[in-house]
């Protein structure tokens, strides 16, 4: 798998998050094509982000609020897209619990 990663310093600050997301998306797409489960990919990316943040930070307590903020922002972004799905594709993600 060859992924071309541009020099981060050459990317305008307003586009840096999108550039990282696109690169991670390429990796995730490759993993999906190779048979990885979506939840495994999500776990791996979350683990890597946390591990990297803890490793690079001089104060590990500052990392967790940023990670949680990223999770919350992603959830807010994805929720409208999830609601816009057709009922048939949304129903695939619903767990139907038995009724009494």
C-alpha positions in Angstrom: 0.0 0.0 0.0 1.5 3.3 -1.1 0.0 6.4 0.5 1.5 9.7 -0.4 1.6 12.0 2.7 2.1 15.6 2.0 4.5 17.7 4.2 2.2 18.7 7.0 3.9 22.1 7.3 2.9 22.8 3.7 -0.8 22.3 4.4 -2.8 25.3 5.5 -3.9 25.0 9.1 -7.5 25.1 8.2 -7.0 21.9 6.0 -4.7 19.9 8.3 -7.4 18.0 10.1 -9.1 17.1 6.8 -5.7 16.0 5.4 -5.1 13.7 8.3 -8.7 12.3 8.1 -8.2 11.6 4.4 -4.9 9.7 5.0 -6.5 7.7 7.9 -9.5 7.0 5.6 -7.1 5.5 2.9 -5.7 3.2 5.5 -9.1 2.3 6.8 -10.4 1.6 3.3 -7.4 -0.6 2.6 -8.0 -2.5 5.9 -11.7 -3.0 5.0 -10.8 -4.4 1.6 -8.5 -6.8 3.4 -11.3 -8.1 5.6 -10.9 -6.0 8.8 -14.1 -5.4 10.8 -15.1 -1.7 11.1 -15.0 -1.9 14.9 -11.5 -3.3 14.9 -10.4 -0.4 12.7 -12.1 2.1 15.0 -10.4 0.6 18.0 -7.0 0.6 16.3 -7.3 4.3 15.3 -8.5 5.3 18.8 -5.7 3.4 20.4 -3.1 4.9 18.1 -4.4 8.4 18.7 -4.4 8.0 22.4 -1.0 6.3 22.5 0.6 8.9 20.3 -0.9 11.8 22.3 0.3 10.3 25.6 3.8 9.6 24.1 4.2 13.1 22.6 2.7 15.1 25.5 4.7 16.2 28.5 1.4 16.1 30.5 -0.7 13.1 29.9 -3.7 14.5 31.7 -4.0 17.1 29.0 -4.4 14.4 26.3 -7.7 12.9 27.3 -9.9 16.0 27.1 -8.7 16.5 23.5 -9.3 12.8 22.6 -12.8 13.0 24.1 -13.5 16.3 22.3 -12.5 14.7 19.1 -14.9 11.8 19.7 -17.7 14.2 20.5 -17.0 16.3 17.5 -16.9 13.3 15.2 -20.2 12.1 16.7 -21.9 15.5 16.0 -20.6 15.4 12.4 -21.6 11.9 11.6 -25.0 12.0 13.3 -26.7 14.1 10.5 -25.2 11.8 7.9 -26.4 8.7 9.8 -30.0 10.2 10.0 -30.0 10.9 6.3 -29.4 7.3 5.4 -32.2 5.4 3.8 -34.2 3.4 6.3 -33.0 0.1 4.9 -29.3 0.9 5.5 -30.0 2.4 8.9 -32.0 -0.6 9.9 -28.9 -2.8 9.5 -27.3 -1.1 12.5 -30.3 -1.5 14.8 -30.3 -4.1 17.4 -33.8 -5.4 18.0 -34.2 -6.6 21.6 -36.9 -9.2 22.3 -40.1 -7.8 23.7 -42.0 -9.4 26.6 
